Amino acid sequence: MKKQLVRQTRDHFQQIYHQAPEAVFLSPGRINIIGEHIDYNDGFVLPAAINKYVCIALRKTNNSTISFHAKDLNESYTLSTEDNLVPVETMWVNYLLGVLDELKRSNKIVSGFEMTFSSTVPMGSGLSSSAAVECGFAFALNSLFDLNLSRQDIALIGQQAEHRFAGVKCGIMDQFASVFGKKNKVIKLDCTTLDYTYYDAHLGDYSLLLLDSCVKHTHLTSGYNDRRNEVEVGLKMIQSHYPEVRTFRNCTLEMIESLKSELGEIIYKRCHFVVKEIARVDVAAQALNNHHYALLGQTMTETHWGLSNDYEVSCPEIDFLVETILKKEGVLGARMMGGGFGGCSINLVPKEKEKEIIAQMKTAYFEQFGITLNYYPIKISKGTTKYEKA
């Protein structure tokens, strides 16, 4: 699958630009085992890169023209290295322009180049296709133009591109996982210090299965930004009473309960979720380390109902998928994954029953919503890299 993606992207580059690319890069999507909506709340997260990729092929030119081509959309965009960079209406272009803008801000100089890209990361499924594009592009330019960027620099560039050009105030998790991923490892990431630890992700007789609801409700971006604003307001209110609280990781449930009436129902629920989710990440990491898969599944399920009831970023389709799969024999846990309002659920299921569960879930989902369910069995992969094989 990976080789096929590379071959198709190379061939497309040759077709569009009538020359072979100078280099090819692969940048993965990501899953998050647990720690949803915590990366921007100074907590810990537990992501991993997966074997779904954005493939980028490019070569330098001898002029100031920059040319992008999105193979899957059959769309192109051209600009000059001298242009003033501002967001445009076409969103996929903004992810690239945002990266170029961050490089300009850092006085990192690139000349003209031609680029095409293609992807097996499903769009709008909560697998961070945008982070894969941003980080793959920054990684490719770093390699092509010897910009001397570290992997952490690349992740931060991707995050800022999302903030300034896509209008989503995301945390660092998606970009970090895409860049720092390792095969068969999950990353416990401290989103405040960016310290990180790898944990083995061998799941014994279980596997991680993604079920794609195939819906994306239109309030994802606005809902995401609303949640960020709500928890920021909540933290300031908590700090006014408990000045020793620097971030949510210093906050306790007792503090939140003591301020329940002052916070109000909405802000209280948001803060309640954040504090509980920060604690769950450590439980899940230790469960994974100790091969305690039932406990891992339990924490995943607790996260889902926190996201659905307290953080209110789920939707009927995802809630149905979680409720239904948890009734299947041997399933240990399930939850919504990603920003919310659609996308995928991530499920801890017995390997031997995976095909049977997929068939049952497809039938149940179609009967309930009239939507054909997509599914993605996944493997945990290495992060963004230059493709070296022939």
C-alpha positions in Angstrom: 0.0 0.0 0.0 2.8 2.4 0.9 4.9 1.5 -2.1 1.8 1.9 -4.3 1.2 5.4 -2.9 4.8 6.4 -3.6 4.7 5.0 -7.1 1.5 6.8 -8.0 2.7 10.1 -6.5 6.0 9.8 -8.4 4.2 9.0 -11.7 1.8 11.9 -11.2 4.7 14.3 -10.6 6.3 13.1 -13.9 3.0 13.5 -15.7 2.4 17.1 -14.4 6.0 18.4 -14.5 7.5 16.2 -17.2 10.5 15.4 -15.0 11.1 13.0 -12.1 11.0 14.4 -8.6 14.2 15.1 -6.7 12.9 13.4 -3.5 9.8 11.8 -2.0 8.7 12.0 1.6 6.1 10.1 3.7 4.2 11.8 6.6 1.8 9.7 8.6 -1.6 10.4 10.1 -2.1 9.6 13.8 -4.3 8.0 16.3 -4.6 9.1 19.9 -5.1 6.3 22.4 -6.3 8.7 25.0 -5.9 12.3 26.1 -8.4 14.0 23.7 -8.7 17.8 23.8 -5.9 17.8 26.4 -3.0 18.9 24.2 -4.1 22.5 24.5 -4.8 22.2 28.2 -1.3 21.5 29.3 -1.9 17.9 29.9 -0.5 14.6 28.6 -1.6 12.7 25.5 -0.9 9.2 24.2 -0.7 9.4 20.4 1.0 7.2 17.7 1.7 7.5 14.0 -0.2 5.1 11.8 0.3 3.4 8.4 -1.8 5.9 6.6 0.4 8.5 4.8 0.6 11.8 2.9 3.2 11.3 0.1 5.0 14.4 -1.1 7.2 14.5 -4.2 9.1 17.6 -5.1 12.1 19.1 -6.8 13.9 22.4 -6.8 13.8 24.7 -9.9 16.0 27.5 -11.1 13.3 30.3 -10.7 11.1 31.9 -8.1 7.9 30.0 -9.0 6.4 27.6 -6.4 3.9 25.1 -7.9 1.6 22.8 -5.8 -0.5 20.0 -7.2 -3.0 18.0 -5.1 -3.3 14.7 -7.0 -6.4 13.4 -5.2 -8.3 16.6 -5.9 -6.7 17.3 -9.3 -6.1 20.9 -8.2 -3.1 23.2 -8.6 -1.9 26.4 -7.1 1.0 28.6 -8.1 2.8 31.5 -6.4 6.1 33.3 -6.3 8.7 33.2 -3.5 8.3 37.0 -3.4 4.5 37.0 -2.8 3.0 38.2 0.5 1.4 35.2 2.0 -2.1 35.3 3.3 -4.8 32.7 3.7 -6.9 31.8 0.7 -10.3 30.2 0.2 -8.9 26.8 -0.8 -8.1 25.0 2.5 -5.5 22.5 1.3 -3.5 25.4 0.0 -3.6 27.1 3.4 -1.8 24.2 5.1 1.1 24.7 2.7 1.1 28.5 2.7 1.1 28.5 6.5 4.3 26.4 6.5 5.9 28.7 4.0 4.9 31.7 6.1 6.4 30.2 9.2 9.7 29.6 7.4 9.7 33.3 6.2 9.1 34.4 9.8 12.1 32.4 10.8 14.2 33.8 8.0 14.5 30.3 6.4 14.9 30.9 2.7 13.6 28.6 0.0 13.7 29.1 -3.8 11.3 27.9 -6.4 10.2 24.3 -6.5 7.5 22.0 -7.9 5.5 19.7 -5.7 2.7 17.2 -5.9 1.2 15.1 -3.1 -1.3 12.3 -2.6 -2.7 10.7 0.5 -4.1 7.5 2.1 -5.0 9.4 5.3 -8.8 9.6 5.2 -9.9 13.3 5.1 -12.2 14.4 7.9 -11.9 11.2 9.9 -10.0 12.6 12.9 -6.7 11.1 11.7 -5.0 14.5 11.3 -4.5 14.6 7.6 -3.8 18.3 7.9 -0.9 17.8 10.3 0.5 15.1 8.0 0.4 17.6 5.1 2.0 20.4 7.2 4.7 18.3 8.8 5.5 16.4 5.6 5.8 19.6 3.7 8.0 21.3 6.3 10.1 18.1 6.6 10.5 18.0 2.8 11.6 21.6 2.5 14.0 21.2 5.4 15.6 18.3 3.6 15.6 19.9 0.1 16.9 23.3 1.2 19.1 22.4 4.2 17.1 24.6 6.6 18.6 22.9 9.7 15.3 22.4 11.4 14.9 19.9 14.2 11.9 17.5 14.4 10.5 19.7 17.2 10.9 22.8 15.0 8.9 21.0 12.2 6.1 20.0 14.6 5.8 23.6 15.9 5.8 25.0 12.4 3.0 22.7 11.5 1.0 23.8 14.6 1.5 27.5 13.8 0.5 27.0 10.2 -2.8 25.5 11.5 -3.3 28.5 13.8 -2.5 31.3 11.4 -3.7 29.9 8.0 -6.4 27.3 8.8 -7.9 29.1 11.8 -7.8 26.2 14.1 -6.1 26.8 17.5 -4.9 23.2 17.8 -2.5 21.9 20.3 0.8 20.3 19.4 -0.2 16.6 19.6 -1.1 15.9 16.0 2.0 17.4 14.5 4.2 15.9 17.2 2.9 12.4 16.6 3.3 12.7 12.9 6.9 13.8 13.2 8.1 11.7 16.2 6.2 8.5 15.7 8.0 5.2 15.9 7.0 1.7 14.7 5.0 -0.2 17.4 5.4 2.7 19.9 3.0 5.2 21.4 4.2 8.5 22.7 3.3 9.8 26.1 3.8 13.5 25.4 3.9 16.3 28.0 2.2 19.1 26.1 3.6 21.8 28.3 7.3 20.9 28.2 7.2 18.7 25.1 9.1 16.0 27.0 8.1 12.6 25.8 8.4 8.9 26.6 7.9 6.0 24.2 5.8 3.0 25.4 5.6 -0.4 23.6 2.3 -0.7 21.8 2.1 -4.5 21.6 -1.5 -5.3 22.3 -1.3 -9.1 22.6 -4.5 -10.7 21.3 -6.1 -7.3 20.7 -5.9 -4.8 17.9 -7.0 -1.2 17.3 -9.8 -0.7 14.8 -11.0 2.6 13.5 -14.6 2.9 12.5 -15.3 5.9 10.3 -18.8 7.4 10.8 -18.5 9.1 7.4 -20.0 12.2 8.9 -18.4 15.5 9.7 -20.7 18.1 11.2 -20.1 21.6 10.1 -19.4 23.0 13.5 -16.1 21.2 14.0 -13.9 24.3 13.7 -16.3 26.6 15.6 -17.0 23.9 18.2 -13.3 23.3 18.7 -12.4 26.9 19.2 -15.4 27.4 21.5 -14.1 24.6 23.7 -10.7 26.2 23.9 -12.3 29.5 24.9 -14.5 27.9 27.5 -11.7 26.1 29.3 -9.5 29.2 29.2 -12.3 31.1 30.9 -12.7 28.3 33.4 -9.0 28.1 34.2 -8.8 31.9 34.9 -11.8 31.6 37.2 -10.2 28.7 39.1 -6.9 30.6 39.4 -8.7 33.6 40.9 -9.6 31.4 43.8 -6.6 29.0 43.8 -3.6 31.1 42.7 -1.3 28.1 43.1 -3.0 26.5 40.0 -0.7 27.2 37.0 -2.4 24.8 34.6 -5.1 22.2 34.7 -2.6 19.6 35.7 -2.3 21.4 39.1 -6.1 21.5 39.4 -8.1 19.0 41.4 -11.7 17.8 41.1 -12.2 19.1 44.6 -11.3 22.6 43.5 -13.7 22.4 40.6 -16.5 21.1 42.8 -16.0 23.9 45.2 -16.6 26.4 42.3 -19.4 24.6 40.6 -22.0 27.2 41.0 -19.6 30.1 40.1 -18.3 28.3 37.0 -21.8 27.7 35.8 -23.0 24.4 34.2 -21.1 24.7 30.9 -17.7 25.8 32.1 -18.0 23.3 35.0 -18.5 20.4 32.7 -15.6 21.4 30.4 -13.2 21.7 33.3 -14.4 18.5 35.0 -13.6 16.6 31.8 -10.2 18.1 31.4 -9.0 17.3 34.9 -10.3 13.7 34.7 -8.9 13.1 31.3 -5.4 14.3 32.4 -5.5 11.6 35.1 -6.7 9.0 32.7 -3.7 9.3 30.4 -1.3 8.2 33.1 -3.6 5.2 34.0 -3.8 4.2 30.3 0.0 4.5 29.8 0.7 2.3 32.8 -2.0 -0.2 31.7 -0.3 -0.4 28.3 3.1 -0.9 29.9 1.8 -3.6 32.1 -0.3 -5.3 29.3 -3.4 -4.7 31.3 -5.6 -4.4 28.3 -9.0 -4.5 30.1 -8.0 -1.4 32.1 -6.8 0.3 29.0 -10.1 -0.3 27.3 -12.0 0.9 30.4 -10.2 4.2 30.4 -10.9 4.6 26.7 -14.6 4.1 27.3 -14.6 6.5 30.2 -13.0 9.1 28.0 -15.8 8.7 25.4 -18.6 9.4 27.7 -16.7 12.4 29.2 -16.3 13.7 25.6 -19.9 13.1 24.9 -21.5 14.3 28.1 -19.1 16.8 29.7 -17.2 18.2 26.7 -20.1 17.8 24.3 -18.0 17.2 21.1 -19.5 13.8 20.1 -22.6 13.3 17.9 -25.4 10.7 17.6 -23.5 8.7 15.0 -20.4 8.3 17.0 -22.3 7.6 20.2 -24.2 4.8 18.4 -20.9 3.2 17.2 -19.5 3.2 20.7 -22.6 1.9 22.4 -23.1 -0.8 19.8 -19.5 -2.1 19.6 -19.2 -2.3 23.4 -22.0 -4.9 23.3 -19.8 -7.2 21.1 -18.1 -10.1 22.8 -14.5 -9.5 23.8 -14.5 -5.7 23.0 -12.6 -4.0 25.8 -13.1 -0.3 25.0 -14.2 2.3 22.5 -14.3 6.0 22.2 -14.6 9.0 19.8 -11.3 10.2 18.5 -10.2 13.5 17.2 -11.7 17.0 17.4 -15.3 15.6 17.4 -18.7 16.1 15.7 -18.0 13.1 13.5 -15.0 11.3 12.3 -13.8 8.0 13.7 -14.2 5.9 16.8 -11.1 4.0 18.0 -11.9 0.5 19.4 -9.9 -2.1 21.3 -11.1 -5.4 19.8 -10.1 -9.1 19.8 -8.0 -9.8 16.7 -9.8 -13.1 16.0 -13.2 -11.4 16.0 -12.2 -8.2 14.0 -13.7 -9.2 10.7 -16.9 -10.5 12.3 -17.3 -7.3 14.3 -16.7 -5.1 11.2 -19.5 -7.0 9.4 -21.9 -6.6 12.3 -21.1 -2.9 12.8 -21.6 -2.1 9.1 -25.0 -3.8 9.1 -26.1 -2.1 12.4 -24.9 1.4 11.3 -26.5 1.2 7.9 -29.8 0.1 9.5 -29.7 3.0 11.9 -28.5 5.9 9.7 -28.5 4.7 6.1 -24.8 5.3 5.9 -22.1 2.9 4.7 -19.6 2.5 7.5 -15.9 2.7 6.6 -13.3 0.9 8.6 -9.5 1.0 9.0 -7.5 -1.7 10.6 -4.3 0.1 11.5 -0.7 -0.5 12.4 1.5 1.8 14.4 4.3 3.2 12.2 7.3 5.5 12.2 7.0 9.2 11.8 7.7 11.6 8.9 10.6 10.5 6.8 12.3 10.6 3.4 11.4 7.6 1.3 14.7 5.9 0.4 13.6 2.7 -1.2 13.4 2.2 -5.0 
